[in-house]
Amino acid sequence: MRLRCRFLVWLLPLTVGTLFGCTTVPYTNRSQFMMVSESEEMKLGATAFQQVVHKERVTHDTRLTEPVLRVGRRIAAAADKPEYQWEFAVIDDPKQANAFCLPGGKVAVYTGIFPIAHDDAGLATVIGHEVAHALARHGAERMSQGLLLQIGAVGVSVAASGSSPGVQQAIMEAYGLGSTVGVALPFSRSQESEADHIGLVYMARAGYEPREAVAFWKRMQRASKGKEPPEFASDHPSDAHRIERIENWLPEAERAYRPAR
């Protein structure tokens, strides 16, 4: 991946080459090719989040918001991203067992995930995973891939412009915020596994027993009741493979674990 990044940067015109480059994912140290600055990504994430909270049914029931805030703030502290302006929302949709985190620390949790999360450790698994997507810049990575394809057709100057329709469309597609606002599209299987890995470390650093992530995914597996598509037909890893990989990462997470006092 590092060689691929260097090759792509070399291919781009020198007049705009400084706009693009490679970044490194925390913990996994994987290189990513990026065509979108983090500051621009954060602005777009904030705009998208405002669209979500205005169009979705946000609940202020403290029985739901308090655990999300409690867990979310601890995960945010563990993520150690002071430039993020963290916000947390709970969306009242019992049919959506889902959550997402947009750039800049904009987190939304759907009420449909609560029965599976079961407790704070379960919520830490979910929120840690979604925060990991944002800090690993998976959305910007998808945006960059989409923008790279646009270069030949619309020109580098348009594709690289933060105000261009291409960028606006890319951010909506990257985070699944198009026709169904707030229902995030799946990331690639490799990004999902990477978010599992990083999220496991975050929840451990936040004071939640990382082994509870295995328990959460086993509950998710039971909740699917055989409805899960085959892994080859899904962008998400199968629950069985996910659990296996998380178990392999547990020793690393346990070293980061500091029980809350």
Beta strands, then each sheet from edge to edge (+ up, - down):
strand 1: 21-24
strand 2: 31-34
strand 3: 58-59
strand 4: 87-91
strand 5: 99-102
strand 6: 106-110
sheet 1: 1+ 2-
sheet 2: 3+ 4- 6- 5+
end
